[in-house]
Amino acid sequence: MVKARGGNANRPVHFVYAADFRHRLDPNVPARYFGNCVFLISWFEYQARTFLEEDGFVKAVEILSDSVKGLSSRGIKSICEDFVEGSKNMIPDAQIGSVAWSPQFGLYGSDFGWGRPAKTGVVSIDRNEAFSMSERRDEPGGMEMEVCLKKSA
C-alpha cells in the first residue's frame, strides 16, 4: 500500500492489527469466548522510506512478525499503555494501513444450514487502505489476502 501510494518518503506510516487477548487476562477467558477480547496493536514509528525500498515488503513482514512474537512476552497493561501513548502522538496526515480480518476466525468452517461458504471477503476494506487475511477454503494452512487500492487517475 505504501509503494502503491508513492509520494513523500518521509511521511509517517502507521499500521494497526487486532490481537486475541483471551489468554492474556487473569483469570483466563475460555477459548470459545470471542466477545470483547480483541485489542488493536499498532506501529507508529516508521517512515514510508522503510517500505519503499527494494526490500520494503520483506521489512514489513519482519516488523509484523516481530510485533506478533513480542506480544507473547508482554502483559495486556503494557500493550494498552503503548497503544494509548502512540495514539496521542499520531500524526494527522499519516498513512494508516490495517488488517481487517484474521485467518484465526475460521469462516470456511462455518455452516449455517446451507453448507460451507464458497468464498468469503471483507467488503469494508475499500474505505481505508485495509487488507484482509483469511484461511483458504480448500488448503489447510493456506491463506488468502485481499487488498483494495484506489484507482489511479
Sequence and secondary structure as in RCSB ss.txt:
>XXXX:A:sequence
MVKARGGNANRPVHFVYAADFRHRLDPNVPARYFGNCVFLISWFEYQARTFLEEDGFVKAVEILSDSVKGLSSRG
IKSICEDFVEGSKNMIPDAQIGSVAWSPQFGLYGSDFGWGRPAKTGVVSIDRNEAFSMSERRDEPGGMEMEVCLK
KSA
>XXXX:A:secstr
 HHHH   TTSEEEEEEEEE GGGSSS   TT  TT EEEEEEEEEETHHHHSTTHHHHHHHHHHHHHHHHTTS 
HHHHHHHHHHHHHT  TT EEEEE   GGG GGG  SSS S S    GGGGTTTEEEEEE SSSTT EEEEE   
   
